[in-house]
Amino acid sequence: MLFQLVNQIAKNEGVNESLKRKDQMEWVGAINSIRQRVTEIINNKLIYN
């Protein structure tokens, strides 16, 4: 579930391999941000509901 959501959001936001090649630090920051948001989504659906 986490992996699928991270991939979907990354694709929607344009966080892809070309960004990774162009600016690795920006890519890492974007992926970390997406992972944090997805973790919150999953926690809200599974734990807090």
N, C-alpha and C positions, 0 to 999 in steps of 0.2 A: 504494500500500500504506500509506504513512504517513498520507495524508489519510483513508482509510477507517478505519484503526485509531483515529486521533484522534477522528473523529466518533462511532465506536461507544463508546469509553470515555467521552467527554463526555456522550453521551446516557445511559449507564448511571449516571453520577455526578451527573446533574442540572445539568450545566454547559450552560446554554442562553441564548437571547436575553433571557429575562426577567431572569436573573441579570446579564447584561451591562447591561441598562437600570437595574437596581437598584443594582449596585455594580461599576463597571468595573474597579477595581483587583483585587477578589477574582476576577473573571472572568479577567482577564489572568494572574494568578498560577496559577489552576487550569489554564488552557489551556497555559501554559508547563510546568507540572508534567507534564501529560499528554503533551506533545510530548517531553519528556525521557525519560519512561518508554517511549514508543513507539519512540524512537530506540534505546534500549537493547534492546528486544525485537527490532527489526530487525537490529541489529548482532549480537546473539547468534545469530539464525537464519541470517543470510547470511555473516557473517565468521568467527565463532568455532566454527561446526559443521563 
